[in-house]
Amino acid sequence: MTSSSTLRERFAASLMPNYGVPPVVLTLGRGCEVYDADGRQYLDLIAGIAVSSLGHGHPAMVKAVAHQAATLAHTSNLFVHEREVELAERLVGLLGGDAKVFFANSGTEANEAALKLVKRAAGPGRHYFVAASHGFHGRTSGSLALTGKDSIREPFGPFGMDVRFVPHGDLDALRDAVDESCVAVFTEPTQGEAGVVPAPEGYLAGVREICDATGAAFVLDEIQSGIGRTGAWFAHQSEDVRPDVLTLAKGLGGGLPIGACVGFGDYADAFHKGDHGSTFGGNPVACAAALAVIDTIENEGLLAHTAVMGDLLAEQLDGIDHPLLAGQRGSGLWRALELSGPHAAHVQEQAAVRGFLVNAVAPDAVRIAPPLVITPEQIGVFIEALPTILDAAEAAATKEQQ
Ligand SMILES: Cc1ncc(COP(=O)(O)O)c(C=O)c1O
């Protein structure tokens, strides 16, 4: 097998430098374990950024994908196929009805669809959008315009859209920002890319109320939080609030690329024929994978399991007394270690050295989003190793400062 170092060199020579050169080269995954090109084993605590919800190589996923690839791999949107209809019906069922779905291939495309949908539905005189500072909605131009992270948005503007940012979770600021001229409010329930930062309780109900009062559309981005990650099918269900438009991706396909934009009520039928489309969106293989994900979450009781494992992880993290670990936040199997200093990159590196894949999502936050099938034993192994990882990260940070 080609070694990690050779593949990293070839990556650097042949792929654009936008990702840098990722430090680990993965070749094989089994359950929650992955292996690199040099045969080293890792416990996967990031699941391809909250994507591989069933872990790697789950038999239900393998069977569904293999069967669909052998039966009918692609149709385009010129033809109907059964898997897209089944998947749309399943999602609408999980969401309580009165909704319709558009399928895309990724999160950012789901948000692009949402953006066009709310523009199409908006009455005359509505001309601006409101989104949250530090929020993340994707890298294509429309989604990027709504992304509240200056460092990644500003180099690529202007976007030809009036987007106003308010602090995440601040309902007073949102109330001041939204009036009858606002097309839509885009928000995440918990900001994933900002470092798994939850909004205060009652935030989504407050957004709903502000949107109802002004007629602005409420677009909820559950691309990272949806499909079981928090221990519920969708994070908004814990507040019993329904948005006008919901976007999904990541965990929906369990590793195959799929995104979804769901419109509720009037938003279900807001697109006119010809308004939007995607050659690959709702591809039969990706839909078959998503159906396998939903079936397996149901059949294996993974919502309850996620909630229990999430509580266990939180409790065990809370039990660690280490100067670098200031706390933890998040819900279900979607957590961030809060560090007392900006040493997340060192924690990520030292964790990998010891066989754990975690993600330095912010300078002082390490994201943990393992497959939903993680076991108490696997959580225990990580917790046991964590103090040593934190010691090594502190030592590396000190060395770097010298
Ligand atoms: C909340 C949220 N929205 C949108 C996206 C963009 O998804 P994708 O990378 O599939 O385009 C992400 C990706 O991290 C995300 O976390």
The ligand as a Tripos MOL2 file, in Angstrom:
@<TRIPOS>MOLECULE
LIG
   16    16     1     0     0
SMALL
NO_CHARGES

@<TRIPOS>ATOM
      1 C1        -24.6320   24.1840    9.6160 C.3       1 LIG1
      2 C2        -23.9920   23.9100    8.2940 C.ar      1 LIG1
      3 N1        -24.5580   24.3910    7.1870 N.ar      1 LIG1
      4 C3        -24.0170   24.1660    5.9700 C.ar      1 LIG1
      5 C4        -22.8620   23.4540    5.8260 C.ar      1 LIG1
      6 C5        -22.2700   23.2180    4.4610 C.3       1 LIG1
      7 O1        -22.3670   21.8660    4.1280 O.3       1 LIG1
      8 P1        -21.4670   21.2480    2.9410 P.3       1 LIG1
      9 O2        -20.0600   21.2770    3.4030 O.co2     1 LIG1
     10 O3        -22.0340   19.8690    2.7470 O.co2     1 LIG1
     11 O4        -21.7000   22.1130    1.7570 O.co2     1 LIG1
     12 C6        -22.2270   22.9420    6.9630 C.ar      1 LIG1
     13 C7        -20.9490   22.2160    6.8560 C.2       1 LIG1
     14 O5        -20.1710   22.1370    7.7690 O.2       1 LIG1
     15 C8        -22.8040   23.1880    8.2320 C.ar      1 LIG1
     16 O6        -22.2440   22.7240    9.3510 O.3       1 LIG1
@<TRIPOS>BOND
     1     1     2 1
     2     2     3 ar
     3     2    15 ar
     4     3     4 ar
     5     4     5 ar
     6     5     6 1
     7     5    12 ar
     8     6     7 1
     9     7     8 1
    10     8     9 2
    11     8    10 1
    12     8    11 1
    13    12    13 1
    14    12    15 ar
    15    13    14 2
    16    15    16 1
@<TRIPOS>SUBSTRUCTURE
     1 LIG1         1 GROUP 0 **** ****
